Amino acid sequence: MILAAIITISLIALIAGLALGFASRSLPPAENDRVEQVNDLLPQTQCAQCGYPGCRPYARAVVESGEAINLCPPGGEATVEKLAALLGREVIPLAKAAPSRREVAIIDESLCIGCLHCRNACPVDAIFGAQTLMHTVIESECTGCELCVAPCPVDCISMQEVA
């Protein structure tokens, strides 16, 4: 008797699983899934150069509001092409040309008071330091977004070109 119940429940679970699997492949993706797909194609620098505070808000605007797909300078032409293919849109050139030179934030450590404002503003965790101690920028991680410059109360951060 118990074995029959176990087999019956297992068969119901198997049939339900197969039906759900088929439905997930057959039905069009939900808007949230599309936002996730667009977000996954973006470079995740959270630099705000597109006019949105980060990659996810830009992805949401592209999907829900029809925002242009060419507003991400860090992603470049390759990202525009991937977004166009995903969304069935035409490939268009970048609205703003990506900088031909690369800039990174540099902290004058002799002036740094360790306030953490720059570190908290950095979207990619490229600033290293602790409260009341000097901070430094991990150059290889810095995207050059300049979001750390404005919050600094002692103006010890500058942008410098790197090779």
C-alpha positions in Angstrom: 0.0 0.0 0.0 2.7 2.5 0.9 4.8 1.5 -2.1 1.8 2.2 -4.4 1.4 5.7 -2.8 5.1 6.4 -3.3 4.9 5.3 -6.9 1.8 7.4 -7.6 3.3 10.5 -6.0 6.5 10.0 -7.9 4.7 9.7 -11.2 2.6 12.9 -10.5 5.9 14.7 -9.7 7.5 13.4 -12.8 4.6 14.5 -15.1 4.4 17.9 -13.4 8.2 18.4 -13.8 8.1 17.5 -17.5 5.1 19.8 -18.1 6.8 22.7 -16.3 10.0 22.1 -18.3 8.1 22.1 -21.6 6.2 25.2 -20.6 9.4 27.1 -19.6 11.0 26.4 -23.0 7.8 27.1 -25.0 6.6 30.3 -23.5 8.2 33.7 -24.2 10.5 35.0 -21.4 9.0 37.3 -18.8 10.1 40.9 -18.8 12.3 40.3 -15.7 14.1 37.5 -17.5 14.8 39.9 -20.4 16.1 42.5 -18.0 18.4 39.9 -16.6 19.6 38.9 -20.0 20.4 42.5 -21.0 22.1 43.1 -17.6 24.3 40.0 -18.1 25.5 41.5 -21.4 26.5 44.8 -19.8 30.1 45.1 -18.5 29.0 45.7 -14.8 31.3 48.7 -14.3 28.4 50.6 -12.7 30.1 53.8 -14.0 26.9 55.7 -14.8 28.3 56.9 -18.1 25.0 55.8 -19.8 23.0 58.3 -17.7 21.7 55.6 -15.3 23.1 54.9 -11.8 24.2 51.4 -12.8 24.0 48.6 -15.3 20.7 47.1 -13.9 18.7 50.4 -14.1 20.0 50.8 -17.7 19.0 47.2 -18.6 15.6 47.9 -17.1 15.2 51.1 -19.2 16.3 49.3 -22.4 13.8 46.5 -21.9 10.8 48.4 -20.4 11.1 51.9 -21.9 12.9 51.2 -25.2 16.0 53.1 -24.2 18.7 53.2 -26.9 21.2 50.2 -26.8 24.2 52.4 -27.6 24.7 54.3 -24.4 27.4 52.1 -22.7 30.9 53.3 -23.6 32.7 50.7 -21.4 30.8 47.9 -23.3 31.8 49.3 -26.7 30.5 48.2 -30.0 30.6 44.5 -29.0 28.0 45.1 -26.4 25.8 47.1 -28.8 26.0 44.2 -31.2 25.1 41.6 -28.5 22.2 43.8 -27.3 20.9 44.2 -30.8 21.0 40.5 -31.5 19.2 39.7 -28.2 16.5 42.4 -28.6 16.0 42.2 -32.3 17.1 45.8 -32.9 19.3 47.4 -35.4 23.0 47.8 -34.6 23.8 51.5 -34.1 27.1 53.2 -33.3 27.9 54.3 -29.8 26.3 57.5 -28.7 29.4 58.6 -26.9 32.8 57.4 -28.2 34.7 55.5 -25.6 37.7 57.4 -24.4 40.8 56.6 -26.5 42.9 57.0 -23.4 42.4 55.3 -20.1 42.2 57.2 -16.9 42.2 55.9 -13.3 41.7 57.6 -10.0 44.9 58.4 -8.0 44.7 59.3 -4.3 47.3 61.6 -2.9 47.9 59.5 0.2 49.6 62.4 2.1 46.3 64.3 2.0 43.9 61.3 2.6 42.1 61.3 5.9 40.6 57.9 5.6 37.0 59.0 5.6 35.7 56.1 3.4 33.6 58.4 1.2 35.5 57.5 -2.0 35.6 53.8 -1.1 31.8 53.8 -0.6 31.3 55.6 -3.9 33.4 53.1 -5.9 31.1 50.8 -7.8 33.8 48.2 -8.5 35.6 48.1 -5.1 38.8 49.5 -6.7 39.7 51.6 -3.6 41.5 49.9 -0.7 41.7 51.3 2.8 40.3 51.4 6.2 38.6 54.1 8.4 41.1 56.8 9.5 43.9 55.3 7.4 45.0 56.3 4.0 43.4 54.8 0.9 44.8 53.7 -2.4 43.4 52.8 -5.8 43.9 49.3 -7.3 44.7 50.5 -10.8 43.9 47.3 -12.6 40.3 47.4 -11.1 39.6 51.1 -11.6 37.2 51.8 -14.5 37.8 55.6 -14.6 34.2 56.4 -13.8 35.2 59.4 -11.6 32.4 58.6 -9.1 35.0 58.7 -6.2 36.2 62.3 -7.0 33.2 64.3 -5.9 32.6 62.7 -2.5 36.2 63.4 -1.3 36.1 66.2 1.3 39.8 67.0 1.0 40.1 66.8 -2.8 42.9 64.3 -2.7 41.7 62.3 -5.7 42.6 63.1 -9.2 42.3 61.3 -12.5 45.4 60.5 -14.4 46.0 58.9 -17.7 47.7 55.5 -17.8 49.2 53.6 -20.6 
